[in-house]
Structures are given as structure tokens and as C-alpha cells.
Amino acid sequence: RNGDRFGEQTSRSYVLADGHFQINDKWRWGFSAERVSDDTLFDRYDIEDVYARRGLFDDDRRRLTSQLFAERQDDRSYVSISTVAFQSLRPWSDPVTGAVFRNPVTDEVIRENDAALPIVAPLIEARWTPDTQIFGGRVRLVGSAVAITRDEAFLNPFLPPVEGVDSRRASGQVDWRASYTTQGGVRFEPFLFARGDAYSVSDLPGGGGDVSITRGVATAGVDVRYPLINSFGESGHIVLEPIAQLAISPDSDLDPRIPNEDSLVLSLDETNLFRPNKSPGFDLYEGGARLNLGARTTFDWGDGRWVRTLIGRSYRSDPENAYGPGTSLADTESDWILAVEAQPIEGITAWGRARFADIADFRRTEVGVNWDFSRTRGYARYFKDEFNPLVPGVRREDFEAAGEVFVTRNWGVVFDGTRDLEKNLWRRSEIEIGRAHV
């Protein structure tokens, strides 16, 4: 109380706000506003739900997202229009050692530069499925457009800033898929896919200036499935489903002047094994001839217990230069993909997924368990990846857990922690006594 003050008197503030408004049965709009005056404010004070989802897009850990959006949806169409801006609270750190970079003069922590984060305005996405079939199949039309602005490029914080690349893209896409089942139970699903992209790119490095680029991609293929079902007991059953997918496209010829904004994190797993184009966005696409093979199984005992599995891999006629080596999609043979999910008892779900070249060479492993009972809920997860797509050559190994345990009806313990097993440090650790929200 009677001590000497030091430093300048200052104030700190933050905004975590959102709103959602239903215009009618099809239209809604909303916003989120997330800003903070001090990069360390949320570390100094206990503020709940800082990184909760408040709009169309999830918050990344230690990045705040402000967005304005409108959506329309009915049984056959969807459209969204949004703008998004970011504020980073992340420190710059060495990807190998994890050491945080500091200003050599002031010894202050150097944080990620907000000027290098994009401003997305606007992002437009639309889908429409006509009510009538064409040539016996379902048709879907997709439209997408986005404008991305960056003041600076992501570089080493000790180097002089470089002007960022601005890009605008408009895409139109048409999908056709039909389904036929033989008397023997084999299901054939032929598909066609065609897309056109138009890019306008500004401020290219090296004096590239402004360019306009157009391109097109088309894919034809077929899915073949043969589900085999065997019942046992009164309500239990087993389903075994071999799956094969053949897809053929012209070889990818990607223009290096097109910035890759929406397909930076790409890796083969069970979610995209049977996608004709495994890129999550528009900036990359998969070319050439490829064959995806696998099998799904389901064991259901009819009493709440079940186990689901998937195993498979992808083959290509030629290497794919569009994908990096860590994706497992660049060579003529991919790694094997294995995924398992099980519910041994009600309230507990266990899962695991792996990517491996052979039984002694696991490239990626992830296992976890979720639980949800009357007085406790949460999850625990172990993750190991021999190849980080964002930082090549850097291995990642984590353990994380979060949950709550209520000792009485209203009071309990809440915990949340992430342990970096590769660097042997806690990236996040929190534990507190909490009261149930009534």
C-alpha cells in the first residue's frame, strides 16, 4: 500500500462479443468481435471462454477472430457471405527448440506480426442441388469467391518486412454422381467433376507485379462398394465393406504465382482417402490417375457397444508434384491409413488413427478417449507426427487432456493441459475449482 510505484500507469481492455440474428426461416446473420489491448492480458487474468467459437469460423489457439457473416440455407441450397480479420497473441518461437524469440535490446518477447495475418473480405460460398436428376444422377453446383489482403509476408522477425501478396479468386464447379446396384449387391457410383478458377494476384515477390490467371480441372471416376452384412443374436450385426475408387484427371500443372492460402495443412487420413480431390480447398488440386483401396467394418452388438474400423491406401500412376513428401500423396504408393473408433460402454468413446509405411514405420499416430458421465466429462489424447507440414523436418509429440470432475452437485475441479513431449515442457496447464452453471 505504501510502496513505491514503478512504470507508467496504464489501462488494459478486451472485447469478446458476438451476436446471432434469425431474419426468417432461411436467412440469418451474425458477428463476433474479439480484440485485446495487451498481448498478455489473457495470461495475467482468468477470463473464461477466450477462444470459444462465436461465428462461422473457429478461433485458433492464441489468435482472436472477428467476423461478420450472413447465411441462407434450405433443403437444396446454401450460401454464406463473410468477412474475417485476426489478431495474434502468439510469440515467435524456434520450431526446433521451442525457444521464444526476444528483442536483443529490450528483451521483450517478439510476437507474431498481425500485419502478416490476412484480412478476408469477402468470402462467398454457395451450393445448389437441383431437384431433378440429369442422366440418372445427382448434380450439384458450387460457387466460391474470396479476396485476401496481407500487408506483410510471414518472415523471420529479425529480417526487414516484405510486402505481402494480395489475391482474389473466383471459382465455379459442377459435380455429377449416380448410383447403381447389381442383383449381387455390388454398388457402382460413377462421378464427373469439373471446375474453373480465375485468379488476380498483386504484389508478387521479386518484382512480379500484378497477374491474372485462369485454369480448369476435370475428373472422371467410379466408386465400387460391396457391403456384406451378417446378423448375429437378436439385434447385433457385422458389416464388411470393401471399397475401390478410380479417378482420372489431367496432370496437375499448378502455377507457382498462385498463393496457396487454403490447402497449407494437407495430409492423407481416413477423412479424405476416398475423395477424388484430396485438397481441402481450391488452391491445390490432384491430377493424374489414382486408385484408392480400402475396407470398412462395423461391429454392433445392439446394446450400445460398437466398433468401427477403416484401413486403406492410395496408388498413383505417376508421382504428384503438387503435394509435398509429408502428405503421403506425392509418391506412386501412399502410406497405409488405419482408423478405429469404439464405444465399449455407454459414456466412453475410444478412438485411434495411424499412418504407416509398414508395421515398423509409423509416420503418424493418434489415440484418445472421451468420457461423459453424470459428474465428470472430458477427454485425453496422445498425438505423434514424424512430419510437421508447416515446419518440415520437425517432429511433434503431444499429450493433452481436459475435463471437469464434480465432487458435489455444484462444485468440482476443471482442468486443461497440453504437454509437449518432444520439447519436454507444458505448453498449457490450468486447474481450477469451478461451480456448475445452472
ZAMARGU-4260 file (C-alpha; in steps of 0.2 Angstrom, whole numbers, plus 5000, padded with zeros to 4 digits):
<rodrens>
0) 5000/5000/5000 | 5014/5012/5004 | 5026/5005/4992 | 5034/5015/4978 | 5026/5014/4961
5) 5036/5010/4946 | 5032/5010/4927 | 5019/5021/4918 | 5001/5020/4924 | 4991/5011/4910
10) 4974/5003/4907 | 4970/4986/4898 | 4954/4981/4890 | 4947/4967/4879 | 4931/4964/4869
15) 4924/4946/4867 | 4907/4949/4859 | 4895/4940/4847 | 4878/4941/4841 | 4866/4930/4830
20) 4850/4935/4822 | 4837/4925/4813 | 4830/4935/4799 | 4817/4922/4793 | 4817/4903/4792
25) 4831/4903/4779 | 4842/4918/4782 | 4852/4923/4797 | 4866/4935/4801 | 4879/4937/4815
30) 4895/4944/4820 | 4909/4942/4833 | 4921/4955/4839 | 4937/4949/4848 | 4951/4961/4852
35) 4963/4964/4866 | 4974/4979/4870 | 4988/4969/4878 | 4995/4953/4871 | 4997/4946/4888
40) 4981/4951/4896 | 4973/4934/4895 | 4988/4927/4903 | 4988/4939/4918 | 4969/4937/4921
45) 4957/4922/4922 | 4945/4925/4909 | 4934/4911/4903 | 4930/4905/4885 | 4943/4917/4877
50) 4944/4906/4862 | 4926/4899/4860 | 4918/4899/4843 | 4907/4914/4841 | 4904/4914/4822
55) 4906/4903/4807 | 4924/4900/4810 | 4933/4893/4825 | 4946/4903/4834 | 4964/4896/4833
60) 4973/4895/4850 | 4980/4912/4854 | 4973/4920/4839 | 4957/4931/4840 | 4944/4931/4826
65) 4932/4945/4822 | 4919/4941/4809 | 4903/4947/4801 | 4893/4935/4791 | 4876/4931/4783
70) 4869/4914/4779 | 4855/4906/4769 | 4850/4888/4769 | 4836/4877/4763 | 4834/4859/4758
75) 4844/4861/4742 | 4854/4877/4743 | 4867/4886/4754 | 4875/4902/4753 | 4886/4912/4765
80) 4895/4929/4764 | 4908/4934/4777 | 4922/4945/4782 | 4936/4939/4794 | 4950/4948/4802
85) 4963/4941/4815 | 4973/4947/4830 | 4988/4936/4835 | 4994/4933/4853 | 5007/4920/4849
90) 5025/4923/4852 | 5038/4919/4839 | 5047/4904/4843 | 5061/4892/4836 | 5052/4877/4828
95) 5065/4865/4833 | 5070/4870/4851 | 5053/4879/4856 | 5063/4894/4862 | 5054/4911/4862
100) 5062/4925/4852 | 5066/4941/4861 | 5071/4958/4856 | 5090/4959/4859 | 5089/4977/4865
105) 5073/4977/4876 | 5072/4958/4880 | 5054/4959/4876 | 5045/4944/4868 | 5043/4945/4850
110) 5025/4941/4845 | 5018/4936/4828 | 5015/4951/4817 | 4997/4955/4814 | 5001/4963/4798
115) 5006/4946/4791 | 4989/4939/4795 | 4976/4940/4781 | 4961/4951/4780 | 4947/4941/4771
120) 4934/4952/4763 | 4923/4945/4757 | 4922/4926/4757 | 4907/4919/4747 | 4902/4901/4746
125) 4887/4894/4738 | 4880/4877/4734 | 4864/4872/4725 | 4857/4854/4721 | 4843/4854/4708
130) 4828/4844/4711 | 4828/4834/4695 | 4841/4821/4690 | 4852/4823/4675 | 4857/4807/4666
135) 4851/4797/4681 | 4862/4806/4693 | 4863/4820/4706 | 4870/4836/4700 | 4877/4849/4712
140) 4883/4867/4708 | 4896/4875/4718 | 4902/4893/4718 | 4916/4901/4728 | 4925/4918/4729
145) 4937/4926/4741 | 4948/4941/4742 | 4963/4940/4754 | 4974/4955/4759 | 4991/4955/4768
150) 5001/4970/4772 | 5017/4960/4775 | 5023/4942/4772 | 5027/4929/4785 | 5046/4930/4788
155) 5059/4929/4801 | 5055/4943/4814 | 5073/4949/4813 | 5073/4952/4795 | 5066/4968/4787
160) 5047/4967/4782 | 5042/4962/4765 | 5026/4967/4757 | 5013/4954/4757 | 5004/4946/4742
165) 4986/4950/4739 | 4975/4938/4730 | 4957/4937/4723 | 4949/4921/4717 | 4933/4916/4709
170) 4928/4898/4706 | 4914/4888/4698 | 4911/4870/4700 | 4899/4856/4694 | 4898/4839/4701
175) 4888/4824/4694 | 4886/4807/4703 | 4875/4792/4700 | 4872/4776/4709 | 4868/4758/4703
180) 4867/4742/4712 | 4868/4725/4704 | 4857/4710/4709 | 4873/4703/4718 | 4874/4719/4729
185) 4888/4727/4721 | 4886/4746/4721 | 4893/4757/4707 | 4894/4776/4708 | 4901/4784/4693
190) 4905/4803/4695 | 4911/4818/4685 | 4919/4834/4692 | 4923/4850/4683 | 4929/4867/4689
195) 4936/4883/4683 | 4946/4896/4693 | 4951/4914/4690 | 4964/4922/4700 | 4970/4940/4701
200) 4986/4941/4711 | 4995/4958/4717 | 5012/4962/4724 | 5021/4946/4719 | 5039/4945/4727
205) 5054/4948/4716 | 5045/4962/4706 | 5032/4950/4699 | 5019/4964/4699 | 5000/4960/4696
210) 4995/4945/4686 | 4978/4937/4681 | 4977/4918/4679 | 4964/4906/4674 | 4964/4887/4674
215) 4952/4872/4673 | 4952/4855/4680 | 4941/4840/4677 | 4940/4822/4685 | 4930/4807/4680
220) 4929/4791/4690 | 4919/4777/4699 | 4917/4771/4716 | 4914/4752/4719 | 4907/4745/4735
225) 4902/4728/4740 | 4894/4729/4758 | 4892/4712/4766 | 4881/4710/4781 | 4879/4696/4794
230) 4867/4697/4809 | 4870/4688/4825 | 4860/4687/4840 | 4844/4696/4842 | 4850/4713/4836
235) 4868/4713/4833 | 4877/4713/4816 | 4893/4714/4807 | 4896/4724/4791 | 4911/4722/4780
240) 4913/4734/4765 | 4927/4733/4753 | 4929/4750/4743 | 4938/4754/4727 | 4939/4771/4719
245) 4946/4775/4702 | 4949/4794/4697 | 4957/4801/4682 | 4962/4819/4679 | 4974/4828/4668
250) 4991/4830/4676 | 4991/4845/4688 | 5001/4860/4681 | 5000/4872/4696 | 5005/4890/4693
255) 5019/4895/4706 | 5012/4913/4705 | 4995/4907/4714 | 4997/4908/4733 | 4992/4893/4742
260) 4980/4900/4755 | 4968/4886/4758 | 4977/4870/4757 | 4993/4873/4768 | 4989/4859/4780
265) 4986/4843/4769 | 4989/4825/4774 | 4981/4808/4769 | 4970/4801/4783 | 4953/4792/4784
270) 4943/4808/4780 | 4950/4811/4763 | 4956/4794/4757 | 4941/4792/4746 | 4939/4810/4740
275) 4943/4812/4721 | 4952/4828/4725 | 4961/4827/4742 | 4965/4845/4744 | 4954/4854/4757
280) 4952/4870/4747 | 4954/4877/4729 | 4972/4882/4728 | 4979/4864/4725 | 4971/4850/4715
285) 4975/4832/4712 | 4980/4827/4695 | 4984/4810/4686 | 4976/4793/4688 | 4974/4786/4705
290) 4967/4771/4713 | 4961/4772/4731 | 4958/4755/4740 | 4951/4751/4757 | 4939/4742/4768
295) 4927/4747/4782 | 4920/4736/4795 | 4906/4739/4808 | 4903/4728/4823 | 4887/4732/4833
300) 4881/4722/4847 | 4864/4731/4848 | 4866/4736/4867 | 4876/4752/4865 | 4893/4743/4861
305) 4901/4745/4844 | 4917/4746/4835 | 4921/4754/4818 | 4937/4752/4808 | 4944/4758/4791
310) 4960/4753/4783 | 4966/4758/4765 | 4979/4766/4755 | 4981/4776/4738 | 4990/4772/4722
315) 4995/4783/4708 | 5001/4781/4690 | 5014/4794/4692 | 5021/4805/4707 | 5011/4820/4711
320) 5022/4836/4711 | 5008/4847/4719 | 5010/4838/4735 | 5024/4838/4747 | 5033/4822/4754
325) 5025/4824/4771 | 5007/4822/4764 | 5010/4804/4759 | 5002/4808/4742 | 5017/4813/4732
330) 5024/4795/4728 | 5015/4782/4717 | 5011/4772/4734 | 5004/4781/4749 | 5006/4776/4767
335) 4993/4764/4775 | 4979/4773/4784 | 4971/4765/4799 | 4956/4772/4809 | 4947/4764/4824
340) 4933/4770/4834 | 4924/4761/4848 | 4911/4763/4862 | 4914/4749/4875 | 4902/4755/4887
345) 4889/4770/4887 | 4898/4786/4891 | 4915/4781/4885 | 4921/4783/4867 | 4939/4777/4862
350) 4947/4781/4845 | 4964/4779/4836 | 4971/4783/4819 | 4988/4779/4812 | 4998/4782/4796
355) 5012/4769/4792 | 5023/4763/4778 | 5024/4746/4786 | 5021/4739/4803 | 5038/4745/4810
360) 5037/4763/4802 | 5023/4773/4809 | 5023/4791/4802 | 5008/4797/4812 | 4999/4790/4827
365) 4984/4797/4837 | 4974/4789/4851 | 4962/4796/4863 | 4947/4793/4874 | 4931/4804/4878
370) 4920/4801/4893 | 4904/4809/4899 | 4896/4803/4915 | 4884/4812/4927 | 4898/4821/4937
375) 4913/4820/4925 | 4916/4823/4907 | 4932/4827/4897 | 4945/4819/4885 | 4963/4813/4884
380) 4973/4812/4868 | 4991/4807/4863 | 4997/4813/4846 | 5014/4809/4837 | 5019/4815/4820
385) 5036/4812/4812 | 5032/4826/4799 | 5025/4843/4803 | 5018/4850/4786 | 5021/4868/4792
390) 5039/4865/4798 | 5047/4851/4788 | 5059/4841/4797 | 5052/4845/4815 | 5044/4830/4824
395) 5029/4833/4835 | 5023/4823/4850 | 5010/4829/4862 | 4998/4824/4876 | 4983/4834/4880
400) 4969/4832/4892 | 4954/4842/4898 | 4938/4840/4908 | 4929/4843/4924 | 4926/4832/4939
405) 4912/4837/4951 | 4914/4831/4969 | 4897/4838/4974 | 4882/4843/4963 | 4888/4860/4961
410) 4906/4861/4964 | 4921/4852/4956 | 4938/4853/4948 | 4941/4859/4930 | 4957/4855/4921
415) 4965/4858/4904 | 4983/4854/4899 | 4994/4851/4884 | 5012/4843/4886 | 5025/4844/4873
420) 5033/4828/4875 | 5046/4832/4861 | 5052/4848/4870 | 5048/4841/4887 | 5038/4856/4893
425) 5020/4861/4896 | 5013/4872/4883 | 4997/4875/4893 | 4992/4869/4910 | 4977/4875/4920
430) 4967/4868/4935 | 4954/4877/4945 | 4939/4875/4957 | 4923/4878/4947 | 4905/4879/4951
435) 4892/4872/4939 | 4882/4884/4928 | 4863/4882/4932
</rodrens>
